[in-house]
Amino acid sequence: MAEDDRKNPVRLGYLAQDNLRVTIDIAEFNAKAGPGLAALTALLSSGVAGHAPAPDDRRAFLVGWGLVAALHRQACAVVLLHDSGLGHEAAPNRRLMIEYVAHLQWLVRDGDAAVDSMNKAFQYKHTGLRKAADAGGYQYDANAADAVRDAIIPSNPSDEFNIMSKLLDRLGGGLLQSWLAETQLSHASLPAAQCFYRESGQAVQLFDVPTYNLDGDPMDASPYVAFFFLYFGMIAFNELMADGPWRSDLRSIGEVAGLAGAI
């Protein structure tokens, strides 16, 4: 395995998942997800603030914590929807989990440059929000809006990764393909609509639950997918903490969940 592959936990994770699909059925996958998620939740509650870097080197850590905390809640939402028979409807949540993992990986690779680029993207989007608010006659704090508008944020090579497809393509490991697949069901699109009807000659079938031209339900693995992305997001966040305190625990959790060698 190439040196770059050994350093990329997301890529390693996807290789492991691909192998598991061959040897383990979905029920076995999901049986590992519950204990795995519980163990990851315990880590997130284990006093992370005590592992913050020094104040002058803390920006990536703080942004990373916001992302990994949100990632955890998305994992919980995916499992809850799946348990309610709404795994199909969890596509936007799974898609967002991929984005959170990608941004955590970006912070690990580019540090403060990634934070600056995220700020630049926020400034651009905030301008559009302000224009829309003005057009609609909505009220807002003009001083705060002016501060965002007037902030000087130098450009840097990391800026291009504010485009999600470029970031995912850079990270590799199947992230771009997974994100594009989830996107098909995350918007009002023809693929999303076509899950609810079939037409053959003069016959029309209409469904009130999603159907796929596949053997089985591809959404059945949602709990393991939720665990999988939270796991790799937390591997990335561990690199943003001062002393990487989770390494041993994450290794043990991965081994139990079928991801031995991911860290």
N, C-alpha and C positions, 0 to 999 in steps of 0.2 A: 504493500500500500504506500502511496506517495506521502511525503512529509506533509504536504498541504492537507491531505485527507485526514491525517492523524490530528491535525490542529482544528479541524472543522467539525464540531459536535453535531451540527445539523445534518451534514452529509453522512456522517457515521450512523446517525439515527435512522435516516431513510434507508440505508443499506440494511440495517438490522431489521427494520420493519418489512422490507421487501422479502427478506429471508423468512421471517416469521409467517408471512402469508402463505408460504408453501407448506409449512409444517404444523401450524396451529390454527384451529378453527376460531371463528369470531367469538363464540361463547368463552373459550379459554382466554382470548385476548381481553375481553371485558371483565372476566373474573379477576384479572390482575389490575384492572384500572382502579377499582374502588380502594383497595389497600394502598396502591401507589399514590392516588390523589390525597388520601388521608395523611400519608407520610410527608408528602410535599407541603401540605397545608401546615403541618406541625413545624416544618422548617421555616416557613414564612412567618410563623408566630414566635420565633426563637430569639428575639432581641436583635433584629437586623441593624438597628440604629447604632449599636455598639461596635459595628464593623464599618462605619462610615470612614472614608478617607479624610485626610486633613482638609480644612476649609478651602484652601486654595486649589484643591484637586478633587472637588466634590460634585461638580455639575453633572458629569456622566452618571455617577452613582445615584443622584437624586432623580434624574429623569428615568434612569433604569428602574428604580424602585416604583415609580409611578406606573411604568409599563408592566412590570412583572405583577404588581398588585392587581392591575386591571386584567391582565392575562389570567390570573387565578379566578377572578369573578366570571370571566367568559367561560372558563372550563366548567365552573359550577353550573352556568346557564346551559351549556351544551348537554351536560348529564341530566339536568332537570327536564329539559325539553325531550330528550331521548326517552326518559322514564315515563313521560306523559304521552308517548306515541307520536312525538313531533320532531323526530330526528331529521326529517326532510327540511323542516322549517328552521333548523339550527344552522343551515348553510352560512348565513351572514355572520354568525358567531364563530364558526370554524374559520371562515375567511379572515375575520378580524384577529383571531389567534395567530394565524400565519403572519399577519402584519406586525403584531406585537413582537413575536419571536424575531422577525427580520430586523426590526428596529433595535432590539436588544443586541443582536449580533453586530449591527452597525456601530453601536456605541462601543462595543468591545474592540472593534477594529480601528475606529477613527477617533474615539474619545471626544475631546472638546470640539473638534472640527465637525463631528456629527451633530453636536448640540447647536453649534452656530448655524449649521444648515437647516436644522429643524426650526430654529428661530426665524430664519429668513423665509421659510415656507409659511410659518404662522403669520409673519408680517404681510406677505402677499395675500393670503387668504383673508386676513382681517380687513384688508383694503376692500376686497369684494363684499364682505359682510357689511362694512360701513356704507358702501354705495347702495346696497340693497335696503339698508335701514333708512337711509336718507330718502330713497325713492318711495318708500312706503310710509314715510312720515313717523317712523318709530323714534322714541327717545332713548338716549344712552349717555354715558359719561364721556363728554367730549374731551376732557383733559386726559383721561386714560387712553382714549382712541388716538389722540394726538401723540402721546408718548410712544405708542406702538408705531405709528406712522413715521415719526422722526428719528427712531433709533437707527444708528449707523451699524450695519452688520456687514463686514467685508465678505466678499465672495471667496469661496475656496473650492478646490476640486471635488469635495464631498457633496457639493450642492446637487449634482446630477442624480444622486440617490434619493432625493425627495420624490422622484418618479418611481413609483412602487415597482413597476416591471423591471427597471434597471437595477434597483436594489436586489430584488429577488434573483435576477439573472446573475448578478455578481456573486451572491452567496451560494448558488447552486443547490445541489442535493435534492432536487425535485420540488423546491419551494415554489418556483414560478408556475410549474405545471399544476400543483395542488391548488394554488391561489386562483388560477384561471378556471379550473374545474369548479371550484366553489362559487366563483363569480357567476357562472351560468344560472345558478339557482338563487342568487342573492339580489337579483334585480327583476323588474318586470320585463321579461324577455320571452322569446319564442320557446327556448328549451324549458323554461319554468312552466309555461302554459301547457306545453305538450305532454307534461307528466300527468295531465288530468283528462286526456281524451285520446281516442283511437278512431281512425276512419279507415274502412276497408270496403271499397266498392260503394254499395248503397247502405252499408251498415255503419252506424255511428255508435260508439260507446263513450259515455261520459262518466267520469269517476269523481268522487268527492274525497278520495285519498290518492296520494301520488302513486303512480305505477311506472315501472321502468322496463325497457326491453332487455332485461338482464335476468340471469338466474339469481334469485335472492334479492335482498334489499341492501344496496351499498351503504345505506345510512346506519345499518345495525352496529357498525364498529365505532359509532360516535363516542362512547365513553372512553375507549382506548385512545382514540384520536385526541380527545381532550387531555388525557394524561400525557400522551406523547409530546404534544406541543408545550404544555406547561413544564414538563421535565426539561426539554431542551432550552426553553426560555430561562429556567432557573439555573441551568449550567452556565448560560451566558451571564446572567446577573451575578453569579458567584465570582466571575472574573472582575466585576466592578467593585466588589467589596475589598476592604483593605488587606485581608489576609486569606481570602478564599476559604472561609470556614466550612463550607458545605461539601467540599470535595469528597470526603470519605462517606458521608451520608448519601450523597447523590450516587456514588458508585454502588453502594449497597442496594439502594432503591432500584437502580437500573438492572442490577443482576437478578433481583427477584422478579422484576417485570419483563424479563426477556430482552433487555438491552445491555447485556454484558459487553464491555469494551467501548461503550459510548463515551466514557470519561476515564 
